[in-house]
Amino acid sequence: MRYISMKSSIAAFLLLLATAAGARAATTLTTAPFPGGNIAIGSARCLVTNAGTNAGTVTLMLVADGAVLQTDGPLILPPGETAEGTEVSLVTFSPTTCRITVPSKATFRGSFAFTNDDAPPTVIPAQ
């Protein structure tokens, strides 16, 4: 009887470990705000780079004052690769930030990129 109880305890512990690992499997990178409502020229998009050694699943969300304008993903991003989200025109929309879901803040880098033909691109890193 004691042996069965020990097996049950070990099984419960392993289940708890698996649940904890799944709960921390994804984290969100967020950029500082961009004044999208004050600019009516050019375009914006989210980007993410995998600087690690393993592929990971990412999702890019371009947001305007809390409302999601564009979602790209989930995408599997191989090591050393960069994924670009769908470009959104600032003539039509007023994006303010990017929210990028990644498996690890330590090995993935995200950013908000504003481009305009008349100026160099502006890139805001995500944290």
N, C-alpha and C positions, 0 to 999 in steps of 0.2 A: 504494500500500500504506500509506503514511504517513497519507493522508487517511482511510482506513477505520479505522485505529487511533485517530485523533483523534475520529472520530464515536463509536466505542465508548467512549472515555474520557468524552466529554460525556454519553452515554446513561447510563453507570454513575454519574456525578456527579449527574445529575438524579434517578435512581432513589434514590440515597442521600438526597438532599434530601427527596424525597417520603416516604420511610420515616421520616426524622427528624421531619418535620412530623406524621405520623400518630401517632408514639410520644408526642409531647407534646400531643396533641389533648385529652386529658382529665386532670384532676387531682382529688384527693379532699380535701374539706373535712371536718374532724372536730371535734365538740364536746368540751368538757371533760366529765368524768364527772358523771352525775346519780345520786343515791343511790336508785335505783328500788326496790331490795330493802328499803328502810326505810320506804317509803310505800305504803299499800294503799288509796288513795282517789284519785280523779281520773283523768286520762288524759294521754297524751303523743303527740306526733307530730313529724315532721321537716318543715321548711319551707325553701324556697329561692326567692330573688328574683333576677331578671335585671336588673341595674342598667346594663347595656350598651346598645348600639345595634343589636346583631344577635341573632337567635334562636339558641338553643343547646340541645343535648341534655343532660338531667339525669337522674340516678337517685338516689332517696332510700332509705336503709336505716336502719331503727331496730334497734338492737343491744342485747342484754342479755349482758353479760360475754363478748363475743366471738361469741355466737350471733345470727344474723340473725332477728329477730322478724317484720319486715315489710319488703317491698321494693316501691317504687312507681317505675315507669319501666322502660325509658327513656321520657322525655317530652320533647317539643319545647316549650321555654319562650320565648315572644316577649319582646322588650324591654319593660321596665317591668312585667312580670307576676310574680306569686308563685304557686308551686305548693305545696299542702299535701299531705303524706303521709297515709296512712290512720291514723286515731286508734286507739290501743291502750289498753285499760283497765288501770290499775295494780292493780285488784282481782285480775286474772288473770295479768298479766305484770309483769316488773320491768325495764323498759328502762333502759339506762345511758348511751347515747350515740347520736348520729346520724353516719353516714358519707354524705356527699353528693358524688356524682361530677358535676363541672361542666367545661365547656370552658376556663374561665379563673378563677383566684382573683381577678384584678383587677376583673372585672365581675360576678361572681356572689357572693351572700351567702347563707349557710345558717344554720340554727338548730335547736335542740331546744326544743320548747315544752311545758310542763306546765300543765295547766289543772285547776282545782278550783272548783266553784261557790261555795265558802266563802272564796275568797281571790283576789287578782289573779293573772293568769298569770305564770309564771316562764319567762323566755326565756334560753337559753344560746347565745351566738353560736359559730359554727364558724370555725375557722381553717385 
